[in-house]
Each structure stands twice: as C-alpha cells, then as structure tokens.
Amino acid sequence: GTLGLITSAYLRLRPLPAVDETLLVEANDPQPLLELVSLIVEENLEAVAAELVSPPLLAQGWSLLVRLSGNAESVADARARLQARSNALQLKMQNAGTPEWEKLEQSELAATTTVRLADLPTRIDATLQLAQKLAAKAGNDALIAAHSGDGIARVLLRDTDVESTAFA
C-alpha cells in the first residue's frame, strides 16, 4: 500500500446563481437532441443539468430538459447559443420550469423497476440504443430518461412483469 498525507486543500466558494432557468427542446428523434448536448459539453455552457426524456412524458416526441444557472450574462449567452443551434436543427425550444422537473421526478418514483445503463459520455448514442431496445421489450410500460452529459441512461419500468422483460 501507499501512505498519503494531505498537506493543503483549496476550497472554492461560489455564490448562489443569480439566474436559474430551464429550457425544453423537443424533437421526433433523440439524435438532434444529442447534438445539442454535444454543444453544451464542447462549449462549456452554464448547464447544471441536461436530461433526455422519451415520449410521451414531457412532449409528443423526445425532450431535452436543460437547466442553465449562473450570472445573467452567461445564462443569456448559453440560451442564445442553444437557440441558434436548435433553429439550425429545426427543433422547437421553449421555456420550462419546476413542473417539468417534478413530472420527471414523479415518473422515477412511480417506476416499479429502474434499469440503469452507463458508459462513457461520448458513447451515449450506443447506451441510448440499448435503453430503447429494453424499453421496446417492456412495451408502453417503459420510459427512458438519460443524464445526457454523463452517459447514464435509465429505463423506468412501470406495471410490468420485470422478470419476463429482463429475460426476453
């Protein structure tokens, strides 16, 4: 074994964010939303959360909930960049808020079983495809929610025979 000794530590305190807003972006397919997540990661936008959600929980199609937090200028800049990319990808973007996050939270709490799939954030496409296959086996009793920037996808199974879905 190795013995380590901490000789100094630095603590960085940040003030509470001046602005905290949520955007909801919709698409028929998750791929353009994943491109939007790539923009968030590559350009270090002030996003504290980015959740990709399958239909029909928040919209008729796939949804991306993006929570922006920081000072007014950085949030406005992030919103403008997301709006520009959304327009280029022909995506619908609108303001959202606490009710959408609560709806997502309630669906997770109501799930009988949650299957968590994780991989590198750069492989979220492949992880999402696996989640979609599992959700298809469960039929209408499954939703997908993914921490897009972290590479973690969750399949929320409701009112289903979990064993038959798992072994199918």
C-alpha positions in Angstrom: 0.0 0.0 0.0 0.8 3.6 -0.2 0.6 6.2 2.5 -0.6 9.6 1.6 -0.7 12.8 3.6 -2.8 15.9 2.7 -0.7 19.0 3.3 -3.1 21.6 1.9 -6.6 21.8 0.4 -8.3 24.6 -1.5 -12.0 25.3 -1.2 -13.7 27.4 -3.9 -16.9 29.0 -2.8 -19.4 30.2 -5.4 -22.4 32.5 -4.7 -25.9 31.2 -5.4 -26.7 31.7 -9.1 -28.4 35.0 -10.0 -30.3 33.3 -12.8 -31.7 29.7 -12.9 -33.8 28.8 -15.9 -34.9 25.6 -17.7 -35.4 25.2 -21.4 -37.4 22.3 -23.0 -36.3 21.3 -26.5 -38.4 18.8 -28.5 -37.6 16.5 -31.4 -39.2 13.5 -33.1 -35.9 11.6 -32.8 -33.2 11.8 -30.0 -30.3 12.3 -32.4 -30.6 16.1 -32.9 -31.0 16.5 -29.1 -27.8 14.6 -28.6 -26.1 17.0 -30.9 -27.4 19.8 -28.7 -25.9 18.1 -25.7 -22.6 17.9 -27.5 -22.7 21.7 -28.0 -23.3 22.1 -24.2 -20.3 19.9 -23.3 -17.9 21.2 -26.0 -18.6 24.9 -25.4 -18.8 24.6 -21.6 -22.2 26.3 -21.4 -23.6 27.0 -17.9 -25.8 23.9 -17.9 -26.2 22.3 -14.5 -28.4 19.5 -15.9 -29.4 18.0 -19.2 -32.0 15.3 -19.2 -33.1 13.5 -22.3 -36.6 12.0 -21.9 -38.5 9.7 -24.1 -42.1 10.4 -25.2 -44.8 11.0 -24.0 -43.7 12.2 -20.5 -43.0 15.8 -21.4 -43.9 16.1 -25.1 -45.2 14.1 -28.0 -41.7 13.4 -29.1 -38.3 13.2 -27.4 -37.5 16.0 -25.0 -34.3 17.6 -23.7 -34.6 19.5 -20.4 -31.7 21.8 -20.0 -31.2 23.8 -16.7 -29.0 26.8 -17.0 -27.6 28.5 -14.0 -25.2 31.3 -13.3 -25.0 35.1 -13.8 -27.4 36.8 -16.1 -24.9 37.3 -19.0 -23.7 33.7 -19.0 -27.2 32.3 -19.0 -28.3 34.6 -21.7 -25.3 33.7 -23.8 -25.9 29.9 -23.3 -29.6 30.4 -24.1 -28.8 32.3 -27.3 -26.3 29.6 -28.4 -28.8 26.8 -27.7 -31.5 28.7 -29.6 -29.2 29.2 -32.6 -28.3 25.5 -32.7 -31.9 24.5 -32.1 -33.0 26.7 -35.0 -30.3 25.2 -37.3 -31.5 21.7 -36.3 -35.2 22.8 -36.7 -36.0 22.0 -33.1 -38.7 23.5 -31.0 -37.3 25.3 -27.9 -39.4 26.8 -25.2 -39.1 28.0 -21.6 -39.9 25.4 -18.9 -39.5 25.2 -15.2 -40.1 23.3 -12.0 -43.3 21.4 -13.1 -41.3 19.6 -15.8 -38.6 18.6 -13.4 -41.2 17.5 -10.9 -43.0 15.4 -13.5 -39.7 13.6 -14.3 -39.1 13.1 -10.6 -42.6 11.6 -10.1 -42.2 9.2 -13.0 -39.0 8.0 -11.5 -40.6 7.5 -8.1 -43.6 5.7 -9.7 -41.4 3.2 -11.6 -41.6 -0.4 -10.3 -38.0 -1.0 -11.5 -35.3 1.3 -12.8 -32.6 -0.2 -15.0 -29.5 2.0 -15.1 -27.1 1.7 -18.1 -23.8 3.6 -18.0 -21.0 4.1 -20.4 -18.6 6.9 -21.4 -20.4 10.2 -22.1 -19.1 10.0 -25.7 -21.0 6.7 -26.2 -24.4 8.0 -25.1 -25.7 7.0 -28.6 -25.0 3.4 -28.0 -26.2 3.4 -24.4 -29.5 5.1 -25.6 -29.9 2.4 -28.3 -29.6 -0.3 -25.6 -32.1 1.5 -23.4 -34.5 1.8 -26.4 -34.3 -2.0 -27.0 -35.1 -2.7 -23.4 -38.0 -0.2 -23.4 -39.4 -1.8 -26.5 -39.5 -5.2 -24.8 -41.5 -3.7 -22.0 -43.9 -2.0 -24.3 -45.9 1.0 -23.2 -44.9 0.5 -19.6 -41.4 2.0 -20.0 -39.9 5.4 -20.2 -36.3 6.4 -20.8 -34.5 9.2 -19.0 -30.8 9.9 -19.6 -28.2 12.2 -18.0 -27.1 13.1 -21.4 -23.8 14.7 -20.4 -22.8 11.9 -18.1 -23.5 8.9 -20.4 -26.1 7.4 -18.0 -29.5 6.2 -19.2 -32.3 4.9 -17.0 -35.2 2.8 -18.2 -38.2 3.3 -15.9 -40.4 0.2 -15.9 -43.9 0.6 -14.7 -46.6 -2.1 -14.0 -44.7 -4.8 -15.9 -43.5 -8.3 -15.3 -39.9 -7.4 -14.7 -38.6 -10.9 -14.9 -40.2 -11.6 -18.3 -38.8 -8.3 -19.6 -35.3 -9.0 -18.3 -35.1 -12.5 -19.8 -36.8 -11.7 -23.1 
